[in-house]
């Protein structure tokens, strides 16, 4: 396996989700952001 590391942090982050398009949706107290990352989301079911 891989070792965990800090990728993103901040005081206003309230949520995040991984999208199937290999991007991450980040929610702050003021806005939503899409960040391109090489992590593919997985379906819950």
N, C-alpha and C positions, 0 to 999 in steps of 0.2 A: 504494500500500500504506500500511499504518499503521506508525507508529514503535513499536518495542518499549519496554515499560516494566516496572518492577518491580511485581508484583501481590501477591506473598505471599512471606514469607521467615521462617525460624526455624531454630534449631539442632537441633530434634528431628524435622524433616520427613524422612521416608525414602522417600516416594513419593506420586504423585498420578495420577489418571486422570480423563478427561472422560466423563461419562455422557450418553446420548442425551436425557435429560430436561433438558438445559441446566444441569446442576449439575456440580460438581467433587468427586470423592472424594479426600480428603486423608488420608494415613497418617502418623502420628507414631510415636515409639517406644512410646507408651502407649495410643493410641486411634485410631479412624477417625472422620472428620468429613465431612459432606456440606455443601458451600457452594453456595448458589444464585448462579449467574453467568449472564450472557447469552452463553455460549459453548456451541455445540452440538458434541457429539462426532461423529466420523466413523467409519464401519466400517473395519476394517483390510483387508477383502477385498470 
